[in-house]
Amino acid sequence: MHSFLTFSHCSGIHQWEETLTLTQGTLTFAGTLFSVCQQETCLAHFLAGQYQEACTLLKGDYVGCFVSSHVVVFWKTQTSNRTLFYRRDGALVRWSTTPTDLIDSLDDFTRTGLHACCWGENAWIYQQLHWTPAGYAVVLTPERETVFPLQQPSLQKSQFPRRSLQQWAEEAFSRLCQAVHPLVACQKTIGVLLSGGIDSSALAAALVYQGASVIGYHFAHKQNAANERSFAQAVCTTLNIPFRWIPASIGPDYLLGYLSQTWIMPHPYGHGGYRWFEQIADLMRQDRVTIAVTGRYADTAFGPLERYSIADILSAPLPWKERWNMLLHSLSTNWELPDLFRSFLHSDSLINSASFSRSDHVLDQPKHRADFLSALPNRSFLTYSPFATERSLDFSPQDLATEELWHHYGIEIFHPYSYEPIQEFAAQLPYAYRFFPFQGQKITKPVLRLAFAHLLPPEVLRRVRCLWLNVPGQTLCLNEHLLLAKLLGSDDAWVVRLGFVNQERLRQVLTDPSRLRANSQTLIATAMVELFLRQHSISSLLQ
């Protein structure tokens, strides 16, 4: 029997005083506990000073806080979407899962971080705050601060010296079903954010196979170059589950709709999908869906990583027949022979960081064009290693905005590909089975595709994703250039007053359709920063 309990928020304040003599403590949580029957045992461990045992006792996707007269302990499970932020001011400790709760003055924000957000970077803007990393605990006492890891899964290499693609696929199917089982056991309807790609499609199939009640949700673009609706609908038809979709808005409400809300974004969001997530969340609330899953983290679990070479095929524990076929099919691709020969060494890769979308990078040059923005004073600021990447499974500054959005609508989001059964599997999966040359094509995630070939429609399995997903944002900027001019180019715009936007260069961009398209991503990111500043009325930044 599984119990399933969700807590929406965690915050508090504590001050150490010499006269305080309490011996008991309190526990608070934010996120989801898969088992709630051991809270008293957990509290007993904390009171005995057994912090590691206490933090690992309760399973789930959550952050926790224990407070007593002499210690404050924060911890975050490896797969939690929530993050606990805290700050120390002398003997005073404050914490919250919403960083804006802890802001006092201009010193708590960094202008460089806000400027970087205009460039579309995943930059941190709260320089006075600390946070609890995923899979770690932080112990605060009046004298010191200690950080220690929680128990991590043992990611050991495969015990199979030679394992076929089919065997890997069968294991992948079992692992994904195992990963979603705690969600199925809650016996609630589960919403799947269904793009129509293999990641979310396989997730929906695993949930249906386990007997869950599932609804597929999709935002469809009017532009054919970005429209994936037919794939998502085919998945729902094949799995016999309801298909709910909304036309993704690119009208004036895309930006100005946020100003009428009673809630406040805790961080600027620099991507084009924020309004679409809001539309999906509203639809889920109408359907009384409170649990949703995404295909996030499947890229690094099943897809190619930072390299792929012939040496990976030669050194992997593959059956010899499959190894030979992969070598032959590599000749049918558009890889040139000199590159293939050089890749006999592990040091020479046939792919690079530009070949696939990656979020864990350090940039020397801006990744988006921004003809209207002033240059960033310090590019080394954009080192993201402390933040969320597909590898670290930690938090993303920009994702704080979407997490707050889901919570506002009463929805808890889960990413099953980050769960232990999948991560253990990913640690064993050879590079050679993450990327598969076949009949002139380069097939990504072949193991995941084969694992669910018996449940998903052929068009999804054969699909080689190549869509222009930036087209909706470009269309928005073309249609709403007057709104952007008013929002970003007026004398009282925060991004102008802070020196981020050059008004004359902005005017030149907004009157040239080709430059509008080229600058669309940074125009949207800068608009979101402007809205963030308006919502929080951070006038002190100008001083």
C-alpha positions in Angstrom: 0.0 0.0 0.0 1.4 3.4 -1.0 0.6 6.7 0.6 1.0 9.9 -1.4 1.1 13.3 0.2 1.9 16.7 -1.4 2.9 19.9 0.4 2.8 23.2 -1.5 5.3 25.4 0.2 8.0 25.5 2.9 9.2 28.7 4.6 10.3 29.9 8.0 12.4 32.0 10.2 14.6 31.1 13.2 16.8 33.0 15.6 19.2 31.4 18.1 18.8 32.7 21.6 20.7 31.7 24.6 17.6 31.5 26.7 15.8 29.1 24.4 15.5 25.7 26.1 13.2 23.7 23.8 14.2 20.1 23.3 11.7 19.1 20.7 11.8 20.0 17.0 9.5 20.6 14.1 9.5 19.1 10.6 8.2 20.8 7.5 8.2 19.7 3.8 7.5 21.0 0.3 7.0 18.6 -2.5 5.6 15.0 -2.5 6.2 12.2 0.0 5.6 8.7 -1.4 5.4 7.3 2.1 4.2 9.3 5.1 4.0 6.7 7.8 7.6 7.2 9.2 7.5 10.9 10.1 7.7 10.2 13.8 10.8 7.9 13.3 12.3 10.6 11.2 11.8 13.2 13.9 13.3 10.8 16.5 16.5 10.5 14.3 16.8 14.3 14.1 16.4 14.7 17.8 19.2 12.1 18.3 21.5 14.0 16.0 21.3 11.2 13.3 20.8 13.6 10.4 21.8 11.4 7.5 19.5 8.6 8.7 16.7 11.0 9.2 17.0 12.7 5.8 17.0 9.5 3.8 14.2 7.8 5.7 11.2 9.5 3.9 11.1 8.7 0.1 9.7 11.1 -2.4 10.4 14.3 -4.5 10.6 17.0 -1.8 12.7 19.3 0.3 12.6 19.1 4.1 13.4 21.3 7.1 14.0 20.3 10.7 14.2 23.1 13.3 15.2 22.7 17.0 16.6 25.0 19.6 20.2 24.4 18.5 20.2 23.3 14.9 18.4 23.9 11.6 18.7 21.1 8.9 17.7 21.5 5.3 17.7 18.7 2.8 16.6 18.0 -0.8 16.0 14.6 -2.4 17.9 13.9 -5.6 14.8 14.2 -7.8 12.9 17.0 -6.1 11.7 19.9 -8.3 11.6 22.2 -5.3 14.6 23.9 -3.9 15.0 25.3 -0.4 16.7 28.8 -0.4 18.1 30.3 2.8 20.1 33.2 4.1 21.9 34.0 7.3 22.0 37.4 8.9 23.9 37.1 12.1 21.9 34.8 14.4 18.9 35.0 12.1 18.2 32.2 9.6 15.4 32.6 7.0 14.3 30.1 4.4 11.7 29.5 1.7 11.1 27.6 -1.5 10.3 31.0 -3.1 13.4 33.1 -3.3 11.5 36.4 -3.5 10.3 35.8 0.1 13.9 36.4 1.3 14.5 39.7 -0.6 15.1 42.9 1.5 16.9 45.4 -0.7 18.9 46.1 -3.8 21.9 44.3 -2.4 19.9 41.0 -2.8 19.8 41.3 -6.6 22.7 41.4 -9.1 22.3 43.7 -12.1 24.7 41.4 -14.0 22.4 38.5 -13.5 19.4 40.4 -14.7 21.4 41.7 -17.7 22.4 38.1 -18.5 18.8 37.0 -18.3 18.0 39.6 -21.1 20.5 37.7 -23.2 18.5 34.5 -22.6 21.0 33.0 -20.2 20.1 30.8 -17.3 21.7 33.2 -14.8 21.2 33.5 -11.1 20.0 36.9 -9.8 19.9 36.5 -6.0 23.4 37.1 -4.8 22.6 37.0 -1.0 20.9 33.6 -1.1 22.2 30.1 -0.7 20.4 26.9 -1.6 20.3 23.2 -0.7 21.8 21.1 -3.6 19.9 18.1 -4.9 20.8 15.0 -3.0 22.4 17.0 -0.1 21.7 18.2 3.4 22.8 21.4 5.0 23.2 21.6 8.8 23.2 25.0 10.4 24.3 25.7 14.0 25.2 29.1 15.6 28.9 28.3 15.0 29.1 26.6 11.6 27.5 25.4 8.4 28.0 21.8 7.2 27.0 20.2 3.9 26.9 16.5 3.3 25.6 14.2 0.6 22.6 12.0 1.2 22.9 8.3 0.2 23.4 8.1 -3.5 22.4 5.1 -5.7 25.3 2.8 -6.6 25.8 3.4 -10.3 27.8 0.3 -11.2 28.7 -0.9 -14.7 26.7 -3.6 -16.4 27.3 -7.2 -15.3 26.6 -8.4 -18.8 29.9 -8.6 -20.9 27.9 -8.6 -24.1 24.4 -7.4 -24.3 22.3 -7.0 -27.4 20.2 -4.0 -28.4 17.1 -6.0 -27.8 18.2 -6.9 -24.3 19.0 -3.3 -23.5 15.5 -2.3 -24.8 13.8 -4.9 -22.6 15.6 -3.7 -19.6 14.7 -0.1 -20.4 11.1 -1.0 -20.6 11.2 -2.6 -17.2 13.1 0.3 -15.7 10.7 3.0 -16.9 7.7 1.0 -15.7 9.5 0.7 -12.3 10.2 4.5 -12.3 6.5 5.5 -12.8 5.1 2.9 -10.4 4.9 5.2 -7.4 2.9 7.7 -9.5 0.6 4.9 -10.7 0.1 3.7 -7.1 -1.4 7.0 -6.1 -4.5 6.1 -8.2 -5.0 9.6 -9.5 -5.4 10.8 -13.1 -2.0 11.7 -14.5 -1.4 14.4 -17.1 1.4 13.9 -19.6 3.0 16.9 -21.3 3.0 15.3 -24.7 5.2 16.8 -27.4 4.9 13.9 -29.8 8.5 12.9 -29.4 9.8 9.6 -28.2 10.5 10.8 -24.6 7.0 11.9 -23.5 5.4 9.2 -25.7 7.3 6.4 -24.0 6.4 7.9 -20.7 2.7 7.9 -21.5 2.9 4.3 -22.8 4.6 3.2 -19.6 1.9 4.8 -17.4 -0.9 3.2 -19.5 0.8 -0.2 -19.5 0.9 0.0 -15.6 -2.8 0.7 -15.6 -2.8 4.4 -14.8 -5.5 6.9 -15.8 -3.7 9.2 -18.3 -4.6 12.3 -20.3 -2.3 13.7 -22.9 -1.8 17.5 -23.0 -0.3 19.3 -26.0 0.1 22.9 -27.2 -0.2 23.1 -30.9 1.4 25.8 -33.1 -0.3 27.2 -36.1 3.0 27.3 -38.0 3.6 24.1 -39.9 7.3 24.3 -39.3 6.7 23.9 -35.6 3.5 21.8 -35.5 3.8 18.4 -33.7 0.1 17.9 -33.1 -0.3 14.9 -35.4 2.4 12.9 -33.6 0.9 13.7 -30.2 -2.6 12.8 -31.3 -1.4 9.5 -32.9 0.1 8.5 -29.6 -3.1 9.2 -27.7 -5.2 7.3 -30.3 -2.9 4.3 -30.2 -2.9 4.2 -26.3 -6.6 5.0 -26.2 -6.3 7.9 -23.9 -7.9 11.4 -24.0 -6.1 14.0 -26.1 -6.3 17.6 -24.9 -4.7 20.4 -26.8 -4.6 24.1 -26.9 -3.6 26.5 -29.7 -0.4 28.0 -28.4 -1.0 31.8 -28.0 1.3 34.3 -29.8 -1.1 37.2 -29.3 -0.7 40.2 -27.0 -1.7 38.1 -24.0 1.6 36.2 -24.5 3.3 39.0 -22.7 0.8 41.4 -21.1 -1.3 38.6 -19.5 1.1 38.3 -16.6 0.6 41.8 -15.4 -3.0 41.1 -14.4 -2.1 38.0 -12.3 -2.1 38.1 -8.5 1.0 35.9 -8.2 4.5 36.9 -9.0 7.2 35.1 -10.9 10.2 34.3 -8.6 12.7 34.6 -11.5 12.7 35.8 -15.1 11.9 33.1 -17.7 13.8 33.5 -20.9 12.0 31.1 -23.2 9.0 31.3 -25.4 6.9 28.6 -23.7 5.9 30.3 -20.5 2.5 31.4 -21.7 1.8 28.0 -23.2 2.5 26.3 -19.9 0.0 28.6 -18.3 -2.6 27.6 -20.9 -1.9 23.9 -20.3 -2.0 24.4 -16.5 -5.4 26.1 -16.8 -6.7 23.2 -18.9 -5.4 20.6 -16.3 -7.1 22.5 -13.5 -10.4 22.3 -15.5 -9.9 18.6 -15.8 -9.0 18.3 -12.0 -5.6 16.9 -12.8 -3.1 17.6 -10.0 -0.3 15.3 -11.1 1.7 15.8 -14.4 4.8 14.3 -15.8 7.3 15.4 -18.4 10.0 13.7 -20.6 12.8 15.9 -19.1 16.2 14.2 -18.5 15.5 11.5 -21.2 18.2 13.1 -23.4 21.0 12.3 -21.1 19.5 9.0 -20.0 19.1 7.5 -23.5 20.6 10.0 -26.0 24.1 10.9 -27.2 26.2 12.7 -24.7 29.2 14.9 -25.4 30.9 12.6 -27.9 30.4 9.6 -30.2 33.1 7.9 -32.2 33.9 4.6 -34.0 36.1 3.9 -31.0 32.9 3.7 -28.9 31.5 1.1 -31.2 34.7 -0.9 -31.2 35.2 -0.8 -27.4 31.6 -1.4 -26.3 30.5 -4.8 -25.0 28.3 -5.5 -28.1 27.5 -8.7 -30.0 29.9 -8.9 -32.9 27.2 -9.0 -35.5 25.6 -5.8 -34.2 29.1 -4.2 -34.0 29.8 -5.0 -37.6 26.4 -3.7 -38.8 26.9 -0.4 -37.0 30.3 0.0 -38.6 28.8 -0.7 -42.1 25.9 1.7 -41.5 28.2 4.5 -40.4 29.5 4.5 -43.9 26.0 5.3 -45.2 25.7 8.5 -43.3 27.0 12.0 -44.3 30.0 11.5 -42.1 33.2 11.9 -44.3 35.7 9.1 -44.4 38.6 11.2 -42.9 36.4 12.0 -39.9 35.4 8.3 -39.5 39.0 7.2 -39.6 40.0 9.9 -37.0 37.2 8.8 -34.7 39.0 5.4 -34.3 40.5 7.4 -31.4 38.3 8.3 -28.4 39.7 11.8 -28.5 38.1 12.5 -31.9 34.3 12.7 -31.9 31.9 12.6 -34.8 29.5 14.9 -32.9 30.1 18.0 -30.9 28.2 20.2 -28.4 26.5 22.1 -31.3 25.1 18.9 -32.7 22.5 18.5 -30.0 20.7 20.7 -27.6 22.6 20.9 -24.3 22.0 23.0 -21.2 25.2 22.4 -19.3 27.7 24.7 -21.1 30.0 27.5 -20.4 29.8 30.2 -23.1 32.5 32.5 -24.4 30.0 34.0 -26.9 26.3 34.7 -26.6 24.2 31.9 -27.8 21.4 34.2 -29.2 21.6 37.3 -31.3 20.9 40.6 -29.4 21.6 43.6 -31.6 19.7 45.9 -29.2 21.3 44.9 -25.9 24.4 46.4 -24.3 27.3 44.0 -23.9 27.6 42.0 -20.8 30.5 43.3 -18.6 31.7 39.9 -17.6 31.1 36.7 -19.7 32.7 34.5 -17.0 29.5 35.1 -15.0 27.7 32.7 -17.2 29.3 29.5 -15.8 26.4 27.3 -14.9 28.0 24.5 -13.0 26.2 25.4 -9.6 22.9 25.3 -11.4 20.7 22.8 -13.1 21.9 20.8 -16.0 20.7 17.6 -17.4 23.6 15.8 -15.6 23.4 17.3 -12.2 19.6 17.0 -11.8 19.8 20.2 -9.7 17.6 23.2 -10.0 17.4 25.7 -12.9 17.0 29.4 -12.1 14.6 29.9 -14.9 12.6 26.8 -14.0 11.7 28.5 -10.7 9.2 30.5 -12.7 7.5 27.5 -14.3 7.5 25.6 -11.0 5.7 28.5 -9.3 3.2 28.5 -12.2 2.3 24.8 -11.8 2.0 25.3 -8.0 -0.3 28.3 -8.5 -2.7 26.0 -10.5 -2.4 23.2 -7.8 -0.3 20.8 -10.1 2.7 18.8 -9.0 5.2 18.1 -11.8 7.4 14.9 -11.9 10.3 13.9 -14.2 10.4 10.1 -14.0 13.6 9.9 -16.2 15.5 11.4 -13.3 14.4 8.6 -11.0 16.9 6.1 -9.6 15.9 3.1 -11.8 16.5 5.1 -15.0 19.7 6.8 -13.7 21.2 3.4 -12.8 20.3 2.2 -16.3 21.8 5.3 -17.9 25.1 4.8 -16.1 25.5 1.4 -17.7 24.2 2.2 -21.2 27.1 2.1 -23.7 27.7 5.2 -25.9 27.4 2.9 -28.9 23.7 2.3 -28.1 22.8 6.0 -27.5 23.2 6.9 -31.2 22.7 4.5 -34.0 23.7 5.0 -37.7 21.2 3.1 -39.8 20.5 3.2 -43.6 21.9 6.7 -43.9 20.1 8.2 -40.9 21.4 8.9 -37.4 18.9 7.5 -34.9 19.0 9.0 -31.5 17.8 7.0 -28.4 17.5 3.7 -30.3 17.1 1.7 -27.0 14.1 3.8 -25.9 12.5 3.6 -29.4 12.9 -0.2 -29.5 11.7 -0.6 -25.9 8.3 0.8 -26.7 8.0 -0.2 -30.3 5.1 -2.6 -29.4 3.0 0.2 -27.8 3.6 3.3 -29.9 2.6 4.3 -33.5 5.2 3.7 -36.2 5.3 7.4 -37.2 6.6 8.4 -33.7 9.2 5.6 -33.6 10.5 6.5 -37.1 10.4 10.2 -36.5 13.6 12.1 -36.8 12.8 15.4 -35.1 13.7 18.4 -37.2 11.3 21.2 -36.5 11.8 25.0 -36.4 10.6 25.5 -32.9 11.7 29.1 -32.8 9.2 30.0 -35.5 6.3 30.8 -33.0 8.5 33.3 -31.2 9.5 34.9 -34.4 5.9 35.2 -35.4 5.0 36.8 -32.1 7.8 39.4 -32.5 6.7 40.2 -36.1 3.0 40.6 -35.1 3.6 42.4 -31.8 6.5 44.7 -32.7 4.5 47.8 -31.6 3.8 46.2 -28.2 7.5 45.3 -27.8 8.5 48.9 -28.7 6.2 50.2 -26.0 7.2 47.6 -23.4 11.0 47.7 -24.0 11.7 51.0 -25.7 9.9 53.7 -23.6 11.9 56.0 -21.4 10.4 54.5 -18.2 11.1 50.9 -19.1 13.3 49.3 -16.5 15.6 47.6 -19.0 16.2 51.1 -20.5 16.8 52.8 -17.2 19.2 50.0 -16.1 21.2 50.4 -19.3 20.4 47.0 -20.7 18.6 48.2 -23.9 19.8 50.7 -26.4 16.6 52.5 -27.6 17.9 53.5 -31.0 19.3 50.0 -31.8 16.0 48.5 -30.6 14.1 50.8 -33.0 16.2 49.6 -35.8 15.6 45.9 -34.9 11.9 46.3 -34.6 11.5 48.0 -38.0 13.4 45.4 -39.9 11.6 42.0 -40.2 14.8 40.0 -40.9 16.4 41.4 -37.8 13.2 40.9 -35.8 13.4 37.2 -36.6 17.1 37.0 -35.8 16.6 38.7 -32.4 13.3 37.1 -31.4 14.7 34.9 -28.6 16.4 37.8 -26.8 13.5 40.1 -27.4 11.2 37.7 -25.6 13.8 37.1 -22.8 14.2 40.9 -22.3 10.5 41.3 -22.3 10.2 38.7 -19.5 12.9 40.5 -17.5 11.0 43.8 -17.9 7.8 42.2 -16.7 9.7 40.6 -13.7 11.1 44.1 -12.7 7.6 45.7 -13.1 6.0 43.0 -10.9 8.6 43.4 -8.1 9.0 47.2 -8.5 12.7 47.1 -7.8 13.3 50.8 -8.1 16.2 50.7 -5.7 18.3 49.0 -8.4 18.6 52.4 -10.2 20.4 53.9 -7.2 
